[in-house]
């Protein structure tokens, strides 16, 4: 009993190591009791002494490791706490003080939420009703906070998206300097990247620095003149299919069409065939999922983003991650089919379209020194161009058709020009440059309804912009819509549909017209989008006459881009051959 108690006591004090010691001592006592040779007893005593030494050394080592882990954890906590404090308090206060000393002020921000509540309230109020007529004065409706604060604080003012300060800038000379001179030390902010993380990821649109530089050089060859000419055939063929479908529906008695749905379907079909060389059915699934993701991301952008909130098991996070996984699954199927063809020898390359170029670059192990191109980057690039390749062009086509349907005189002018240039046939690439009236109409549509209402840039280091010192961490937001509707820049008829303003090239060049941004970070696919728009519009206008339906309700809204809230309903009347 005594031996058992000693054993339990030792085991309780020393754990597993003391259990070994107790067994060793018991063995030594047995050796003495049964009069084993003295040499055995000597080795047994030596082993016990050595084990005790090892046990003490192990405990000391474990203690040191535990203390080191504890200190590292405390250091990490302090670092995270300081970074959070710096992000949410110290940096905003520093930026606010720097800009205040330069005379740049703005509405008072709320703690953590900034001016989000004010903006949400103003936008909700301005978009709660439909516009009584087709009026193109849409800045007070879509950017009511800009209208209010610019009247109070002038052309330069700061407002706060949560804890992110944003300098609203409308001075054209400063905008040119920012977009051209400071394109390398400015880019997309952390909040923007987080807001689009599950939507388009870190593709070209959201990349910064060297990542952007390498991605731009990888995708640029997909939009050269020779490549664009090869895409024209797909654009014509897809448009012919749509026209045949619409003619069939008209013959069956249908007159009214929600033209936005048809344009979205057409541009998604074109981008599927020209950029990813896949069937429309798979492209249609990606298109639908990206549309839902876009709406969810737009909702999230109007709310405060706290650190770690994306890891919470909320309904929003679960839904958006599920959609993202499904989009990437479909993209991986497309990618896998390409790689399988190469592996089994059916094809010698991954293709010469955008996806093929990206896969070829990945095979070379990167797009440049120090840059790694992987499957995730390729999928993000695919999502970016799938979204940009059909979304912006579909909206351009939808708004342009609405404008032409509401302005029959200009519709007739475009139709006459198309018939003269194309001679009743499908437009050729070399014909597009001759469609000057159509080109003016498209530009005026982009001026009145630019797909993106604002153009954001964040300063990654202190920069000098005209007479302003822009501190590191300050976001600069250029209200493209407000600039395109500025009477000071465009004249008193700024809110009227007047394509003639683009007849004089020197006049338009002297204005700040930037539907595709400007400078080195301008839209790499703008030539693709304009060629696509000209081909589709010239083919549609030669087959149908557009008139606005009585059911059309003019109610533009912002869902990352400017969209018609209820769609655009037009009546199509087939023209005689």
N, C-alpha and C positions, 0 to 999 in steps of 0.2 A: 504493500500500500504506500509505504514511504517513497519507494522508488517511483511509483506511478505519479505521486504528487509532485516529486521533483521534476519528472519528465514534463508534466503538464505546465508547471511553472515556467520551465525553460522555454517550452514551445510557445507559451503565451507571450513571453518577453522578446523572443528573437525570431518568431515566425518559422519559415521552412529551414533556414540556416541553423537555428537552435535545435530543431528536430534532429538534424544530422549530428550535431555535437552531443546531444543526449544519447543517441544510439552508439556513438563512438565511445563515450564514457562507460556506457553499459558493457560494451565489448571489452574494455580495459579491465573492468572489475571482474568479468568472467574469466579473463586470461589469468589474473592473479589468483582467483578462486580455484581454478583447475590446474594451477601451477604450470602454465605454458612456459616455454623457454624464455629467458630474459631478453633475448634479441627481439622476439616478437613483441614483448612489452615495450622495449625501447622504441621500435618503429611505430608502435601504436601511439605512444606519448608524443613522438615527433609529429606524426600526422595530425593529432588533435591540436597541437600548438600552431602548426602551419595553417590549419583550417580556421582557427580563431583569428589569426592575423588576416587571412583572406576575407573573412566575414566583416571585420572592422574596416578593411580597405574598401570593400564593396559598399558598405553603408555610407562611408565618407564620400565615395564617388557618386553614389545615388543622390546624396544630399546636395552635392555641388551641382549636379545636373538639374535637380529640381529647382534650386535657387536660380540657376541660369535661365531655365524656362520661364520661371516667374518674372524675373527681371525683363526678359525679352517681351513677354506678354504685356507687362506694365508699360514698357517703352512703346509698343505698338498701340496700346490704348491712348497714350499721351499724344502720339503722332497723329492718330485718327481724329482725336478730339481737337488738336490744333488745326488740322487741315479743314475740319468742319467749321470751326470757329472762323478761320481765315476766309473760307468760301462764303459763309453766310453773314459775316459781320465785318471783319477787318478789311477785306478787299472792297466790298461795296462802299463802306464808309470812306476809304481812301480815294476811290474813284469819284464819289460824290463831292468830296472836298476839292479835288483837283479841278473838276469841271465847274464847280461853283465859283472858284477863284477866277475862272475865265468868263464868267457871266452866263454860263449855260445852266439853266435850272429846269424844273418840271414839277408835275404833281407830286404831292407828298405820298411816299410809299407806306403801306402797312407793314408791320413786322412779319417777315418771312414771305408773305403773300404779295408784297409789292403793290402794283396797280391792277392785278388780275381781276379782282372783284369789280373795279370801276370799268375796265374794258368789257368784261362779260355783260355787265348791266347795260352799258351803252349800246353794244352790238345787239343784244337781245331786244332792246327797245326799238332800234332802227330797222331790224329785220322782222319784226312781229307783224308787219302788214305788207301787202303786195303794192307795187307801184301802180298808180291808177292808169297810166299810159306807158307806152314804150319810150321811156326817158333815159338817156344815157348819162345823166348826172348821178352817178352811182357812188361817188366817193363818200358823201354823207351817210349813205346806207351801209357801206361795207367797212369804212374806216372812220366811224364817228368820233373815236377818241383822238385821231389825228386832227380832224377838223376843229374840235374843241380846244385841244392843247396848243395847236399852232396859232390860234387866235389869241390865246393868253400869253404864251411864252415865245412866240416868234418862229422863225424858220429852223432854229436849233433848240431842241429840248430833250430832256432825259425822262424816260419813264422806266418802270421796273416790272420785268416778268419774273415774279417771285423775288429772288435775290440777285437776278442777273440784270445789271443796268444796260439800257439800250438807248443809244443816241440816235434820234431821228434826224436825218440829214436830207435836205432837198436842194442844196446849192449845187448847181450843175458842175462848176469848175472843181469843187472839192470832191464830188462823186467821181469825176474822170480821174483825178489824181489818185483816189483810193483804189479804183478798179484796175488802173494801169500800172501805177508806180509801186503800189504796196500789195501786189497780188501774192507775193511770196511770204510776207509776214502777217497775213491775215487769212481767215478762212471760216469754217463752220465751228460754232461753239459746242461745248459739251452737252448743253441742253438740247440743241438741235440734233446732235448725233444720237442722244438717248431717245428723243422723240421718234426718230425714224429707224431705230436699231432693228426692230422686228419687221419693219416695212421694206426698206431697201438696203439696210445694213450700212457697211462702209464702202459702198461702191463709189464711183467717180464723183457723184453729186455731193457726197458727205466726206470725202477724203481730204486730208490736209497735208501740207509740206511735201516731203519726198514721195510719200505714198501717192498723193494726187499727181505729182509730176510723172511718175512711172506709169500709173494707170492711164493717164492722158495719152502718153506716147504709145501705149499698147493698143488702145482702142481707136486712135486717130486714123490709122490706115483703112479702117472699115468705112470711112466717110470721105474718101478721096473722090475726085470727079469720075474716075473710071469705075469705081465701085458704085457710085450713085447711078451711073448709066445702066449698070447691070441690074439695079433694083427696079428701074422704071417698068420693065416688062411685068414683074410681079404686081406692081401697083395698078397697071392697066387691067390685067387679068382679073384681079380681085374686085376692082370697081365694076367691070363688066358683069361679073356674077351677081353683085348687089343690084345693079340696074335691072337685070333680067328678073330677079326676085321681086323687085318693087313694081315692075311692069305687070307681072302676073297678079300681084295683089290689087293693082289699080283696075285691071280687067275684071277681077272678081267683085268689084264694086267699092273697094276701099279708096277713100280720098284723103283722109287725114293720117299723117305719120308723125310719130315722135322722133324727129330726125336725129336727136342726140344718141338714142339707142343704136340706130343704124350706123352712125359715124363711129361710135365706139367699137361696134362689132367689126366694121370694115378695117379700121386702123389696127385693131388687135390681130386680125387675120393677116394684114400686110407685115406687121412686125414679126409675127410668127414665121412667115415664109422667108422674109428677107434677112432676118437676124439670127434665127434659131433653126431654120430649115425643118420645121415640124408641122404636123397637121393642125388645122384650126381647132379641132375638138380639144386637144390637149392645151392649146393656147387659150381657148375659151375658159377652161377650168382655172388656169393661172390668172387670167384677167379678172374673173369673178372674185377669187380669193384676194387678189391685190386691191380690188375695189373696197372690199369689206375692211381689210387692214388699213387702207387709207383713211376710211371714216373713223376707225377706232383711234388711229394716231392723231387725227385732227381733234378728236374729243380730248385726248390726253394732253395735247399741247396747250389747252386752255386752263389746265389745272397745275397746281404746284407740284413739282417733282422733288421729293425728299430722298436723301441717300438711302439706298437699300430698299426703297419702295417697290422696285421691280421684282424683288425676291418674295414679296408677300403673296400668299396663295389666294389672291382675290379673284373674283369672277372675271374681271378685265384681263388680268395677267394670264389666267388659264386659257381664256378664249384667244387672246392674241398669240400666245405661244403655240397653241394648237393649229391656228391658221398658218403661222410661219412654218411649222414643221410640214404641213401639207403642201405648201408652195415649194419648199425645198425638196420634198419627196418627188414632186412632178418634174422639177428641174433636174434632179439626179437621174431620173429615168431618161431624160433627153441626153444628158451627158454620158450616161452609161452606154446608150445605144451607139454614140459616136466612138467611144473607146473600144467597145466590143468589135465594131467594124474594122478598126485598125489592128486589134490583136489577132483576129482570125484571118487577116489578110484580105478582107473584102475591099478595103480602102487603104491607100498609102498615106493619107493625111486626115486630120480631124475636120477638114473643110476650110474654106477661105472666107467664111462669114465671121461675124463678131465672136460667136462661141468658138469656132474653129481656131481663130487667132489666139484667144485666151488659152485654149487647151494646148496649142503649140508652144506658147510662151511658158506654160507650166512644165511642159516636157523638157524645156531648156533649163529648168530649175531657176526661174525668176525672170523679171522684166528689166533687170539692171543690177548693177553692183549694190549689194546690201539690201536688195528688195526680193521678198519671197512671195510668189504667187501660188496660192493654194486653192482647193476646191471651194472653201467658204468665200474667198474673195471673188472667185468666178461666179458663184451663185448670186452674190450681192451685186455684181456687175450686170448679170442677166436680169435681175429684178429691177435694177435702176433703169436699164434701157427698155425693158418691157413696159415699165410704167411710163417713162418719159416718151417712149416711141409711139405710144398710142393715146395716152391721156391728154397731153398738151395738143397734139394734132387734132384729136377728136373734138376737143373744145374749140379750137380755132375754126374748124369746119362748121360746128354747130352754131357758133355766134355769127359767122360770116353768112351762113344761109339765112339766119334770122334777119340780119341786116339787109340782105338782098331781097328777101320776101317782103320786107317793110319799105323797100325803096325800089319799086319796079323800074324807074328810069335807069338806075345804075345796073339793074339786072339785065335790061335790054342792051345796054352798052357793052357789058361783058359778053353776052351771048353773041352779039354781032362780031365782036373781035375774035372770039373763039371760032366761029364759022369761017371767018376770013383767013385766019392763020392755019387752022387745022383742015380746012376744006371738007368738013363733014366727017372726017375720020378721027381716030384716036390720036391724042397729042403725042408727038415725038419729043425726045429730050431737047433737041435743037429748037423746037417750037416754043418752049417755055419762056425763053428770054424775050420773045416777041409779044408776049401777052402783057403789055404794059398796064392796061386798064385793070386787068385782074390783079396784077401785082399791087397796084395802088389800093384796091379794095381790101386785099389781104392785110396790107400794112395799117390801113385805117381800122380794120377789125382788131388787130393786135394792139393798136393804141387805145381804143375804147375798152376792150375786154382782154387785157393781157392775162395769160394763164396764171402767172404768179403775181400777187399783189405787192409783195415786198421782196427786197433783195438783201439778205443779211450777210454781214462780215464781222468777225471778231478779231481784235488786235492781239496778236501773240507776243508783241513787244511794244514798248513805247514808240510811237511814231509821230511825225509832224505832218499835219494836214492843213495846208494854208496857214492861217493864223491860229490854228488850234493844236494843242498838245493832247494827243489821244493816249491815255495810259493803257498799259497792258491789262487785258481782261475786259475791256469795254467793247460791247457789241455795237456795231453801227448798222442801223436799219434804214434802207433806202426805200421809201414808199413809191414803188414804180407806178401804181395806179394813180396816186395823187399827182405825180409829176406828169403823167400822160394826160391828165385832165386839168393842168394848170393854165389859167387864162394868161398869166404872165409869159408863159413859154409859147403857147399855141394860138393865142388870140381869143377874142370874144365868142367865137363860134366853137369853142373847144368841146362842148358837149353835143355837137351836131355831127351826123355822119356825112363827112365831106372828103372823099378820097382825093379830090383835086389838090388838097394840101400837099400830097406827096408827088404831084406832077413836077414840081420844081425840086430837083435833087439837092441843090445847095440849101434850100429852105429846110428840108427835113434833116440834112446832115448837121445843121446848126442847132438843132433841138436835141434834148435828151430823150432819145427814143431807144429803149432797151428791153424789148420783150424777151430777148434771149441773153440778158445780162450784157457785159462788155468787158474788154480787156482779155488777158490770157485765160481767165476762168470762164469765158463765155460758153454757151451751150455748144458742145462738139457736134451735136446732131441737127443744128438749125438748118443746114442746107438740105438735109434729108427731109425734115418736116415741111419746109417751104416747097420743095419739089413735089412731095406727096400731096400737099394741099392744092397746088395748081393743077395737077393731073386729075384729082378727084372732082374738084369744082368745075373744071372745064368739061369733063365728061357728063356730070350731072346736069349742068345748065344747058347743055346741047340737047338733052333728052326731055327735061321737064321745065315747066314754069312753076315757080314757088309763090305761094301767097300765104300770109299769116292766118292761122285758124282763129276763129272767134273764141276758142277754148284756151288760147295761149294767155298765160298770166306772167307778166314780167316781174320776176323776183330773183335777181342774182344773189347768190350766197357764196361764202368762202368755205370750202372743205379742202384745205391746203391750196387748192386752185379755185378760180372763179367758175361756178357752175350755175346753170338755171335750176332753181329749186324744184320746179314742177316739169322740167324738160321744155323742149321747144316743139310745139305742135304746128306743122305746116301742111297745107293742101298741095298735092302734086297733080299737075295737069300735063299729061303727055303731049309732046309737040309732034306735029307731022314731020315726016322725013323730008 
